[in-house]
Amino acid sequence: MRVGRTVPPAAAPLGPADLWHGVAGALRPAESIRALEDEIRREFSVGHVFTVSSGTAALALTLMALKAGSTRRDVVIPAYTCFSVPAAVLKAGLRPVLCDIDSSTFDFDHAQLARTLGDNTLCVVAHHLFGVPAGIERIRALCAAHGIVLVEDAAQAMGAASSGRRLGTLGDVGIFSLGRGKNITCGSGGIIVTNSGALSEAIGRLYAPLTAASRAAQLADFVCLVIMAIFIRPWLYWIPAALPFLGLGQTVFPKEIRLKRLSGVQAGLLRNWRRRLAGSNQARAATAAYFSRQLSLRRSRGDGQPYLRLPIVASNAAEKDRLFALSQKRGLGLALAYPTPINEIPEIRSTFDGQRFPTARTVSERLLTLPTHPWVSEKDRRAIAALCRDVSAA
């Protein structure tokens, strides 16, 4: 067990003022939520915004709305992505269909994607994994040719852009996440954005009967968030990191997805979200650019891309394991990513009937991420870069 300064793999700082705004939001929930949704609508230049309890809930609600208006039932997703994505597909009563990925961008293998789409394909869920932009225009063209809806999963890319256009607004409908390890946080929460009136109406019919969490649940979540805001700091993070029952860093397939509205407390916590998001993404972009230069990473898209975490693919599984073990020992915040491709998740493996996705498998065996959040200091940067260089040269 490490005792002492430890960099968290992911973090979205919250200050005392943010926590106070959360209390104020609890006293004026309707006003706080309305103000937040109006700001999101203006900031992202979208016509319709829905705020819900999590990014997974946002995706599930969107898929349920699409299902209600179509007889198609297949949802194409990357074979390597967040485990919450197939969970949301199944929550909506739809069938996840996998497509292998490109190992350098984690986007779809576009040639395989073209072969995967069919007459029963309802939608494609394209992700910007770790903030790496997917080729949305190419995917959109494929979808348009088949009358397929494009759902843009920007859960890990809020505030980022590609070719001057905001990620999350390039598909027919976009999803953001406000979870604890995202670009900004209110503990949990999700956002749906769209410019489609028809999609908005369909989502709205399902959204209307939803309620926020109970006051008791909101209070419990707020207390947990205060504790997180304190212990996420590197000089204290070693304490929760040493408690195995917290499950920090573990990837778990969601067994339950609550469909709730965002609460007044959560909306209040986001009162200064634009300033916080800009500051967070500026820090992430600077740190990612530093690592890209120091480690000669080919995937770098310039100094302006705010990676949620910077992914690196080791030359083999042994190198990945050594990097991770030394990082744990030194408290440097390198993290393992999703441990298996989607088709090998134990809870849903039978869904895919023995299918194999070689690139997704290789990436799952070799991928680590470097921390980019605002708590990463200059000293941390140098130590992380040196560790990566030393292990790679060994």
C-alpha positions as CSV (number, residue, x, y, z in Angstrom):
1,M,0.0,0.0,0.0
2,R,1.3,3.4,-1.0
3,V,1.3,6.2,1.6
4,G,1.8,9.7,0.4
5,R,1.1,11.9,-2.6
6,T,-0.8,9.9,-5.2
7,V,-2.1,11.3,-8.5
8,P,-5.7,10.1,-9.2
9,P,-6.1,8.6,-12.7
10,A,-9.1,10.9,-13.3
11,A,-10.4,13.9,-11.5
12,A,-12.8,16.9,-12.0
13,P,-12.1,19.4,-9.1
14,L,-14.9,21.0,-7.1
15,G,-14.3,24.0,-4.9
16,P,-16.2,25.3,-1.8
17,A,-18.1,27.8,-4.0
18,D,-19.4,25.0,-6.2
19,L,-20.6,23.1,-3.2
20,W,-22.4,26.1,-1.9
21,H,-24.1,26.6,-5.2
22,G,-25.3,23.0,-4.9
23,V,-27.0,23.8,-1.6
24,A,-28.6,26.9,-3.3
25,G,-29.7,24.6,-6.2
26,A,-31.6,22.4,-3.7
27,L,-33.6,25.4,-2.5
28,R,-34.5,26.5,-6.1
29,P,-34.4,23.3,-8.2
30,A,-36.7,24.3,-11.1
31,E,-34.9,27.6,-11.5
32,S,-31.4,26.0,-11.4
33,I,-32.2,23.3,-13.9
34,R,-33.9,25.7,-16.3
35,A,-30.9,28.1,-16.1
36,L,-28.5,25.2,-16.7
37,E,-30.4,23.9,-19.7
38,D,-30.7,27.4,-21.3
39,E,-26.9,27.9,-20.9
40,I,-26.2,24.5,-22.5
41,R,-28.6,25.3,-25.4
42,R,-26.7,28.6,-26.1
43,E,-23.2,27.3,-25.6
44,F,-23.6,24.3,-27.9
45,S,-26.0,26.0,-30.3
46,V,-28.6,23.2,-30.1
47,G,-32.3,23.5,-30.1
48,H,-33.2,20.9,-27.4
49,V,-31.6,19.9,-24.1
50,F,-32.5,17.2,-21.6
51,T,-30.7,16.8,-18.3
52,V,-30.8,13.4,-16.5
53,S,-29.2,11.4,-13.8
54,S,-26.2,10.0,-15.7
55,G,-24.6,9.7,-19.1
56,T,-25.7,6.1,-19.2
57,A,-29.3,7.2,-18.5
58,A,-29.0,9.8,-21.3
59,L,-28.0,7.1,-23.8
60,A,-30.6,4.6,-22.6
61,L,-33.4,7.3,-22.8
62,T,-32.3,8.3,-26.3
63,L,-32.3,4.7,-27.5
64,M,-35.7,4.1,-26.0
65,A,-37.0,7.1,-27.9
66,L,-35.5,5.8,-31.1
67,K,-37.0,2.4,-30.5
68,A,-40.5,3.8,-30.0
69,G,-40.5,5.2,-33.6
70,S,-39.0,2.3,-35.5
71,T,-39.3,-1.5,-36.1
72,R,-35.5,-1.7,-36.3
73,R,-33.7,-3.2,-33.3
74,D,-29.9,-3.3,-33.9
75,V,-27.6,-0.7,-32.4
76,V,-24.0,-0.8,-33.8
77,I,-21.4,0.1,-31.2
78,P,-17.6,-0.1,-31.1
79,A,-16.3,-3.5,-29.9
80,Y,-14.1,-1.6,-27.4
81,T,-15.8,1.1,-25.5
82,C,-17.2,1.9,-22.0
83,F,-19.1,-1.0,-20.6
84,S,-22.1,1.4,-19.9
85,V,-22.7,1.6,-23.7
86,P,-23.9,-2.0,-24.2
87,A,-25.7,-1.8,-20.8
88,A,-27.7,1.2,-22.1
89,V,-28.5,-0.7,-25.3
90,L,-29.9,-3.6,-23.4
91,K,-31.7,-1.4,-21.0
92,A,-33.6,0.0,-24.0
93,G,-34.5,-3.5,-25.1
94,L,-32.3,-3.4,-28.2
95,R,-29.6,-5.6,-29.6
96,P,-26.0,-4.5,-29.5
97,V,-24.1,-5.2,-32.7
98,L,-20.3,-4.9,-32.5
99,C,-17.8,-3.5,-35.0
100,D,-14.0,-3.7,-34.6
101,I,-12.0,-0.5,-34.1
102,D,-8.9,1.3,-35.4
103,S,-6.1,0.9,-32.8
104,S,-4.8,4.4,-33.2
105,T,-8.0,6.4,-32.8
106,F,-10.4,3.8,-31.1
107,D,-12.9,4.9,-33.8
108,F,-14.7,2.2,-35.9
109,D,-12.9,0.3,-38.5
110,H,-14.8,2.1,-41.2
111,A,-14.5,-0.6,-43.8
112,Q,-16.0,-3.1,-41.4
113,L,-18.6,-0.6,-40.3
114,A,-19.9,-0.4,-43.9
115,R,-20.3,-4.2,-43.9
116,T,-22.0,-4.2,-40.4
117,L,-24.9,-1.9,-41.2
118,G,-28.0,-3.6,-42.4
119,D,-31.8,-3.3,-42.8
120,N,-32.4,-3.8,-39.1
121,T,-29.8,-1.2,-37.9
122,L,-31.7,1.4,-35.9
123,C,-28.7,3.6,-35.1
124,V,-24.9,3.8,-34.7
125,V,-23.4,4.9,-31.5
126,A,-20.0,6.6,-32.3
127,H,-17.8,7.5,-29.4
128,H,-14.9,9.9,-28.8
129,L,-13.1,7.6,-26.4
130,F,-10.9,9.5,-23.9
131,G,-11.6,12.6,-25.9
132,V,-10.0,11.2,-29.1
133,P,-12.3,12.6,-31.9
134,A,-14.0,9.9,-34.1
135,G,-14.5,10.4,-37.9
136,I,-18.1,11.6,-37.5
137,E,-18.5,12.9,-41.0
138,R,-17.6,9.5,-42.5
139,I,-19.9,7.7,-40.1
140,R,-22.7,10.2,-40.8
141,A,-22.4,9.6,-44.6
142,L,-22.7,5.8,-44.1
143,C,-25.7,6.3,-41.8
144,A,-27.4,8.7,-44.2
145,A,-27.2,6.2,-47.0
146,H,-29.1,3.6,-45.0
147,G,-31.6,5.9,-43.1
148,I,-29.8,5.2,-39.8
149,V,-29.7,7.6,-36.9
150,L,-26.2,8.6,-35.7
151,V,-25.9,8.9,-31.9
152,E,-22.8,10.7,-30.8
153,D,-21.4,9.6,-27.5
154,A,-19.4,12.5,-26.3
155,A,-19.5,11.4,-22.7
156,Q,-15.7,11.8,-22.5
157,A,-15.3,14.8,-24.7
158,M,-17.5,17.6,-23.4
159,G,-16.2,21.0,-24.6
160,A,-13.8,19.5,-27.1
161,A,-14.0,20.2,-30.8
162,S,-12.8,18.7,-34.1
163,S,-12.1,21.0,-37.1
164,G,-13.7,23.8,-35.2
165,R,-17.0,22.0,-34.6
166,R,-18.1,21.0,-31.1
167,L,-18.1,17.3,-30.4
168,G,-21.5,16.1,-29.3
169,T,-23.3,18.3,-31.8
170,L,-22.2,16.5,-35.0
171,G,-24.6,13.6,-35.0
172,D,-28.4,13.5,-35.0
173,V,-28.3,13.4,-31.2
174,G,-25.4,13.8,-28.7
175,I,-24.7,12.6,-25.2
176,F,-22.5,14.2,-22.5
177,S,-21.6,12.8,-19.0
178,L,-21.1,14.7,-15.8
179,G,-19.7,11.7,-13.8
180,R,-17.0,12.0,-11.3
181,G,-14.1,11.4,-13.7
182,K,-15.3,13.5,-16.6
183,N,-14.2,16.9,-17.8
184,I,-16.5,18.5,-15.3
185,T,-18.7,16.9,-12.7
186,C,-21.7,17.3,-10.3
187,G,-21.1,13.8,-9.0
188,S,-23.2,12.2,-11.6
189,G,-25.5,13.4,-14.4
190,G,-26.0,13.3,-18.1
191,I,-27.1,15.6,-20.9
192,I,-28.9,14.9,-24.2
193,V,-28.6,17.5,-27.0
194,T,-30.2,17.5,-30.4
195,N,-31.3,19.9,-33.2
196,S,-34.0,17.5,-34.4
197,G,-37.5,18.4,-33.5
198,A,-38.8,14.9,-34.1
199,L,-36.2,13.3,-31.9
200,S,-36.8,16.0,-29.2
201,E,-40.5,15.1,-29.2
202,A,-39.8,11.4,-28.9
203,I,-37.3,11.9,-26.1
204,G,-39.6,14.4,-24.4
205,R,-42.5,11.9,-24.2
206,L,-40.2,9.6,-22.2
207,Y,-38.6,12.4,-20.2
208,A,-41.9,13.9,-19.0
209,P,-42.8,11.3,-16.4
210,L,-39.3,11.1,-15.0
211,T,-38.6,12.5,-11.5
212,A,-35.4,13.5,-9.7
213,A,-33.9,11.4,-7.0
214,S,-35.5,11.7,-3.5
215,R,-34.3,14.3,-1.1
216,A,-32.7,11.7,1.0
217,A,-30.8,10.3,-2.0
218,Q,-29.7,13.8,-3.0
219,L,-28.4,14.4,0.5
220,A,-26.5,11.2,0.5
221,D,-25.0,11.9,-2.9
222,F,-24.0,15.4,-1.8
223,V,-22.2,14.1,1.3
224,C,-20.3,11.7,-0.9
225,L,-19.4,14.5,-3.3
226,V,-18.1,16.6,-0.5
227,I,-15.9,13.7,0.6
228,M,-14.7,13.2,-3.0
229,A,-13.9,16.9,-3.4
230,I,-11.6,16.6,-0.4
231,F,-9.9,13.3,-1.0
232,I,-9.5,13.6,-4.8
233,R,-6.5,15.9,-4.1
234,P,-3.2,14.1,-4.7
235,W,-1.9,14.7,-1.2
236,L,-5.0,12.8,0.2
237,Y,-6.0,10.5,-2.6
238,W,-3.7,7.7,-1.3
239,I,-6.3,7.2,1.5
240,P,-9.3,6.1,-0.6
241,A,-6.9,4.4,-3.1
242,A,-5.8,2.2,-0.2
243,L,-9.4,1.0,0.5
244,P,-10.2,-2.0,-1.7
245,F,-13.9,-2.0,-0.9
246,L,-14.3,1.3,-2.8
247,G,-13.3,-0.4,-6.0
248,L,-11.5,2.6,-7.4
249,G,-10.2,1.9,-10.9
250,Q,-12.3,-1.2,-11.4
251,T,-14.5,-1.5,-14.5
252,V,-17.9,-3.0,-13.7
253,F,-20.8,-3.8,-16.0
254,P,-23.8,-1.8,-14.8
255,K,-26.5,-4.1,-13.4
256,E,-29.0,-1.3,-13.0
257,I,-29.5,2.0,-14.8
258,R,-31.7,4.6,-13.0
259,L,-33.7,6.8,-15.3
260,K,-34.1,10.0,-13.3
261,R,-34.0,13.8,-14.0
262,L,-31.0,15.8,-12.9
263,S,-31.6,17.2,-9.4
264,G,-31.6,20.8,-8.3
265,V,-28.5,20.0,-6.2
266,Q,-26.7,18.8,-9.3
267,A,-27.8,21.7,-11.4
268,G,-26.6,24.1,-8.6
269,L,-23.2,22.4,-8.5
270,L,-22.9,23.3,-12.2
271,R,-23.7,27.0,-11.9
272,N,-20.2,28.0,-13.1
273,W,-19.9,25.0,-15.5
274,R,-18.6,27.0,-18.5
275,R,-15.7,28.5,-16.6
276,R,-14.9,25.2,-15.0
277,L,-15.1,23.3,-18.3
278,A,-12.9,25.8,-20.0
279,G,-10.3,25.7,-17.3
280,S,-10.4,21.9,-17.0
281,N,-10.0,21.4,-20.8
282,Q,-7.2,24.0,-21.0
283,A,-5.2,22.0,-18.4
284,R,-6.0,18.7,-20.0
285,A,-4.9,20.0,-23.4
286,A,-1.6,21.4,-22.1
287,T,-0.8,18.2,-20.2
288,A,-1.7,15.9,-23.2
289,A,0.4,18.1,-25.5
290,Y,3.4,17.8,-23.1
291,F,3.2,14.0,-23.0
292,S,2.7,13.9,-26.8
293,R,5.9,15.9,-27.3
294,Q,7.9,14.1,-24.7
295,L,6.8,10.6,-25.8
296,S,6.5,11.3,-29.6
297,L,2.9,10.1,-29.7
298,R,1.6,9.9,-33.2
299,R,-2.0,10.4,-32.2
300,S,-1.4,14.0,-31.0
301,R,-3.8,16.5,-32.8
302,G,-1.9,19.6,-31.8
303,D,-1.8,21.4,-28.5
304,G,-5.5,22.1,-28.3
305,Q,-7.1,18.7,-27.8
306,P,-8.3,18.2,-24.3
307,Y,-8.0,14.4,-23.7
308,L,-10.0,13.2,-20.7
309,R,-7.1,10.8,-20.2
310,L,-4.3,10.3,-22.7
311,P,-4.4,6.8,-24.1
312,I,-1.1,5.0,-24.9
313,V,-0.9,1.4,-26.4
314,A,2.1,-0.5,-25.0
315,S,4.1,-2.7,-27.3
316,N,2.9,-5.8,-25.4
317,A,0.9,-6.8,-22.4
318,A,4.1,-7.3,-20.3
319,E,5.2,-3.7,-20.9
320,K,1.7,-2.4,-20.0
321,D,1.8,-4.4,-16.7
322,R,5.2,-3.1,-15.8
323,L,4.2,0.5,-16.5
324,F,1.1,0.1,-14.4
325,A,2.9,-1.6,-11.5
326,L,5.6,1.1,-11.3
327,S,3.0,3.8,-11.5
328,Q,1.1,2.3,-8.6
329,K,4.3,2.1,-6.6
330,R,5.2,5.7,-7.4
331,G,1.7,7.2,-7.2
332,L,1.8,8.6,-10.8
333,G,-1.8,8.0,-11.8
334,L,-1.4,5.7,-14.9
335,A,-4.6,3.6,-15.2
336,L,-5.7,0.5,-16.9
337,A,-8.6,1.0,-19.3
338,Y,-11.5,-1.3,-20.1
339,P,-10.2,-4.9,-19.4
340,T,-11.9,-6.7,-22.3
341,P,-13.6,-6.0,-25.6
342,I,-17.4,-5.8,-25.3
343,N,-18.0,-9.4,-26.6
344,E,-15.9,-10.8,-23.7
345,I,-17.8,-9.0,-20.8
346,P,-18.9,-12.1,-18.7
347,E,-22.4,-10.8,-18.0
348,I,-23.2,-10.5,-21.8
349,R,-20.7,-12.7,-23.5
350,S,-23.5,-15.1,-24.7
351,T,-25.1,-12.3,-26.6
352,F,-22.3,-12.3,-29.2
353,D,-22.2,-16.1,-29.9
354,G,-18.5,-16.5,-30.0
355,Q,-17.7,-13.5,-32.3
356,R,-14.2,-12.2,-32.2
357,F,-12.8,-8.7,-32.7
358,P,-9.0,-8.9,-33.0
359,T,-8.1,-5.2,-32.7
360,A,-10.4,-4.6,-29.8
361,R,-8.8,-7.6,-28.1
362,T,-5.3,-6.3,-28.7
363,V,-6.1,-2.9,-27.4
364,S,-7.7,-4.2,-24.3
365,E,-4.5,-6.2,-23.6
366,R,-2.1,-3.2,-24.1
367,L,-3.9,0.0,-23.3
368,L,-3.1,2.4,-20.5
369,T,-4.0,6.0,-19.9
370,L,-2.0,8.9,-18.5
371,P,-3.7,11.4,-16.3
372,T,-4.4,14.9,-17.8
373,H,-6.6,16.6,-15.2
374,P,-5.8,19.9,-13.4
375,W,-4.3,18.2,-10.3
376,V,-1.3,16.9,-12.4
377,S,1.6,19.0,-11.6
378,E,4.7,19.8,-13.6
379,K,6.7,17.5,-11.4
380,D,4.1,14.8,-12.0
381,R,4.4,15.3,-15.8
382,R,8.2,14.9,-15.8
383,A,8.0,11.8,-13.6
384,I,5.3,10.2,-15.8
385,A,7.2,10.9,-19.0
386,A,10.4,9.6,-17.6
387,L,8.7,6.4,-16.4
388,C,7.2,5.8,-19.9
389,R,10.5,6.4,-21.6
390,D,12.5,4.2,-19.2
391,V,10.1,1.2,-19.5
392,S,9.9,1.5,-23.3
393,A,13.7,1.5,-23.6
394,A,14.2,-1.4,-21.2
